[in-house]
Amino acid sequence: MIFFLETTLHLIISFTYVGILGYPFLKLLLPDTIFKEYGFMLVFPVGYLLLCLGGFAISGGLGIGTPLSILIVSSFLFLLTIILLIYPRAPI
């Protein structure tokens, strides 16, 4: 029973993490009507895609380790999410 709860908790944490990472990309690029309809379905795959592609690009381009590049990408996207939640952009 404890493994089920632990797995469920990790699943919730991971979906929250990639959702936070995908939010600014979709919020900035999609019009509000499309974001309200499809945005909360797309934040998870887009967040995972941004995490992987950003980590690979920074790791390969700068020659640093993957854990550090993932930390850089995560920090940047998390900061961008906080900024967008505080200062929302004007609707398109």
C-alpha distance (Angstrom), angle and dihedral (degrees) to the residues before:
residue distance angle dihedral
M1 . . .
I2 3.80 . .
F3 3.81 91.6 .
F4 3.80 90.4 55.5
L5 3.81 91.3 53.2
E6 3.79 92.4 45.4
T7 3.80 91.9 49.7
T8 3.79 91.6 47.5
L9 3.81 91.3 50.0
H10 3.81 91.9 49.8
L11 3.79 90.3 48.6
I12 3.80 92.0 52.0
I13 3.81 91.6 47.2
S14 3.80 93.3 48.8
F15 3.81 93.9 48.3
T16 3.81 90.1 48.9
Y17 3.81 90.4 49.2
V18 3.81 96.4 51.6
G19 3.81 90.6 40.1
I20 3.79 90.4 57.3
L21 3.80 90.1 48.5
G22 3.81 94.6 49.9
Y23 3.80 97.1 44.5
P24 3.84 100.4 81.3
F25 3.80 94.3 47.1
L26 3.79 93.2 53.5
K27 3.80 95.1 37.9
L28 3.80 91.8 54.6
L29 3.80 98.2 42.1
L30 3.79 105.7 36.4
P31 3.80 124.7 70.5
D32 3.80 113.5 -114.0
T33 3.79 95.3 -108.6
I34 3.79 92.8 54.7
F35 3.80 92.4 41.2
K36 3.80 91.7 53.3
E37 3.79 91.1 50.1
Y38 3.81 103.0 39.2
G39 3.80 106.6 6.9
F40 3.77 99.6 93.1
M41 3.80 89.8 50.8
L42 3.80 92.8 50.8
V43 3.83 101.9 43.4
F44 3.81 93.2 82.4
P45 3.83 100.3 54.2
V46 3.80 92.0 37.2
G47 3.81 91.3 50.0
Y48 3.79 91.5 51.1
L49 3.80 90.8 46.5
L50 3.81 92.3 50.7
L51 3.78 91.6 47.4
C52 3.81 93.0 51.8
L53 3.80 98.3 40.3
G54 3.80 94.2 42.5
G55 3.78 92.0 47.2
F56 3.80 93.1 48.5
A57 3.80 93.0 46.1
I58 3.79 95.3 48.7
S59 3.79 93.2 41.6
G60 3.79 93.8 50.1
G61 3.78 97.3 36.5
L62 3.79 98.4 48.0
G63 3.79 97.1 30.2
I64 3.81 94.6 -125.0
G65 3.78 128.9 134.1
T66 3.77 122.6 -81.2
P67 3.85 96.2 -118.0
L68 3.81 90.9 55.5
S69 3.80 93.1 46.1
I70 3.82 91.1 49.5
L71 3.80 88.6 50.9
I72 3.81 90.6 51.5
V73 3.82 93.8 48.9
S74 3.81 92.6 44.6
S75 3.79 92.6 48.9
F76 3.79 92.9 48.4
L77 3.81 94.7 48.2
F78 3.81 92.6 43.1
L79 3.82 90.1 51.7
L80 3.80 90.1 47.9
T81 3.82 89.9 51.0
I82 3.81 91.4 51.9
I83 3.82 91.0 48.6
L84 3.81 91.8 50.0
L85 3.79 91.8 48.8
I86 3.80 91.4 51.1
Y87 3.83 97.2 40.0
P88 3.82 109.5 27.2
R89 3.78 117.0 -163.6
A90 3.78 123.4 -115.8
P91 3.82 113.2 -90.6
I92 3.80 117.9 -100.7
